[in-house]
Amino acid sequence: MILVLDIENSITYKEHMNWKGTETSEIKDMSPYNPNNKLVSVGWNDDPINSDDTEYVFFYHTKHKGSPNASSRLQSALDQCGLLVGHNIKHDLSWLLECGFTYTGPVWDTMVGEFVLARGVKKSFKLEDIAKRRKLTLKKSDVIEYYYKNKITFD
């Protein structure tokens, strides 16, 4: 079974000093290794043509209780998975593994695929830009960018 997956996580904002020690900037830390960050939710689908079949579970959210049996439902899908697909899948997989889920099968990263297809031509590999180039349905990226800009995270 091919499984398309996307995770959402909380973000920690922190000050970062440049290498000269003269200027600070704020950076987004989305790492699963930061103890202040949490796995918020995971969505997956084994039939990407039919979005009605998408499973979505909450783990940590300020307004939603955790979904019943969320961990076992997700692990069951991963156990049946023959190919895990995602955009920048290393991020999603890092989160899953750090949260105790297991997956040892092959992965397909749509961002890496687009990079290879670009053949050295400079392009944006953001999911929104790729979807526009491929004339695909867009996620609500304008809403997400607004939230990021205003430091409102998924939790």
Disulfide bonds with the S-S distance in Angstrom:
none
